[in-house]
Amino acid sequence: MTNTKIEKEYKMMLNKQEFDILKAAYPSHTVNVQTNYYYDSKPSAYARGFSIRIRELDSTYTFTLKESVPEGKLEHEFTIDSLSIEDLKIKNLL
């Protein structure tokens, strides 16, 4: 099932000291390690306002296609079986 939504996000860069302060302030929260893999095409999808990512978190893979729209980013997201851009669900979306 594809989850589609408008994304508006705000990011902050933290140094190690700032991160440690936040971690100490919220001891009941856990830290998750995730790896993001970004893909592009020729001609560049990124240059046309699209970004393509597969996120790996706890052995789960989530595909995300983001499209620039006036309201923010239109995000299409769903889980896939492996870390493969050749996944059938991805091919059906693209």
Secondary structure as GFF3:
##gff-version 3
##sequence-region A 1 94
A	DSSP	beta_strand	3	7	.	.	.	ID=ss1
A	DSSP	alpha_helix	16	25	.	.	.	ID=ss2
A	DSSP	beta_strand	34	39	.	.	.	ID=ss3
A	DSSP	three_ten_helix	46	48	.	.	.	ID=ss4
A	DSSP	beta_strand	50	57	.	.	.	ID=ss5
A	DSSP	beta_strand	60	69	.	.	.	ID=ss6
A	DSSP	beta_strand	72	80	.	.	.	ID=ss7
A	DSSP	alpha_helix	88	93	.	.	.	ID=ss8
###
